[in-house]
Amino acid sequence: MSEQNLFKVTIDNITIDVPAGTTILQAARKIGGQVAPPAMCYYSKLQGSGGKCRTCLVEVSKGSEKDPRPMPKLVASCRTTVMDGMEVKNITSEKVIDARASIVEFLLINHPLDCPICDQAGECHLQDLSFDHGKSGTRFEFQKRTFKKHDLGQNIQLHMTRCILCYRCVFTADQLTQKRVHGILDRGDHAEIATHIEKSLDNEFIGNVIDVCPVGALTDKTFRFKNRVWFLKPMDAHRDCPTCSGRVTLWNRGDEVYRVTARKDEWGEIEDTPDGKPGWICNTCRFETKNAKDWVIEGPRAISRQSVISQGHYQGTVGMTKPNETFGAINEGRTPHLLMDIHDESEVNKHSGYTSKNNIENA
């Protein structure tokens, strides 16, 4: 068996050997840290993804040893393969930093600034991208485009106004399910993710579109408005599931499971199982087993210290013990008077006898 051909590539003055056919983004992720460009559309588990959001643009200052000429324009690192002797600039390039700031500004042109009420807040890739590479203002003076919310089945809601058209959910449905019923309709500024004649997404693995969405466009209806991720404690757990890997992250508050998601790695992608297969989970594990007794709890999920989820001395306080309620502690044990029940207003509680149409539309 012949040895694998290795190419030497230098990214931000750090040299690494990678196999032929490796993209610049994959090579940068092997180095890790800030050397790895951000990516909003690329997803290593999905074939055909990448090349749409342009947030991973880098400068190639040296093409290769045989042809040392620099590439004339910035290139998408997720779609550009390395050459032997290639030199790449990411955070060390002023061109890249300026271009990335412009791309963030472009992504935010139509994106609503509703982070305070968005369920993706605290784990949103667009929030992180804006904080790291965005500017404090925008030059866009026109009205943002808006869409009506759509229920894509019993457990998924589409908030198209927040979508950045990364196509991840389309690739997920196309490659994980037997029949894809949603995709991109229309073109240009009118382009949107939609289903034909309001078909529902009811495949057993369709819930994974929620995990791959980098923003709050696709949300779990069983979790909407119920809690904030920084108040919950993620725990690794597993169960014997005949349909999927059964390896998940439980988001608990005390012994109550608020939501179930697939395990994600440091790049926000689905974590592989021990046998090397993608760890997609089925709808049964995601939506129907929200009881701690249904799972074997392995322990606390390792969370980056920079994440808001890790607030409150995360590693020291995580567990199945419900934290003390602040209001009761300072108000002699009395409970607060509720002026509005957000579960009723958001239709999370299906058996609610009271709903307010105006508040539902503005939620």
C-alpha angles and dihedrals in degrees: 000000000000120000118256114261109244126202124205112225130175119210119183090344093307115116123210136170115232134171120265111270094037114136122231090248093053091048091049091051089055087060091043133189121071090336088079111083117231118256127198100173106025115095118175093210093056121074114227096019121134137052097079111085097043093209091123095062114144137178118246104207093176123028099201143308091274094046110023095177114124120243109258096228138032111272134210105255093205092062102033118088121214125252127208109276095012117157120205133187121206117153090005091065121086089200091058094047092050093045092048091052089053092049091051089051089051093050090052095050093094100014111110117236093229098128092133091065100028117107090216092064112122094026101044117129091206090055090052092045092050092048094049102037109011133100128240094243144029135227094210110115102172132092116276119242116252135195134191118255116255131201108226096196131316099310108027130072124193117214098185093180088073096046119116094191096244090153092221094126091050092052090046093054091043096051103033103039134058095235129021115211101175134062144128117321125191126000142260116002090353095057114123143164107252146144125240110262093347096297114178124238102238105153116130092245099036092104088077089078086075092057096048095048107103093202136035096275095109114039138176107253091203089061103035113129092349099112146332121260092233090060092052129078115224114218129186111237141160142194137186101267120175092204106046142008092280091216109132147149115245116208105211140180104194107317094331116104110215098179143351124221137171116264114266131203128223091281093055093253130128110280118238121245120243090265091057099256124129111268099231113160131213129242092253092061092041103045110015107043103063097143122101089221090064091064141060104232111219099181143273118332113245107246127187112258089229091061120098087226089070094059119127100043090300101194092047100048105033116115145100093289112107112237121241116269109244096212095054092046093057097034100055094261096303119140121234122259108247115222092183133014105223090200091061093043095050095043091238088132102064092192094055113133094205130055131166113217095203094050092047092054092048096044 
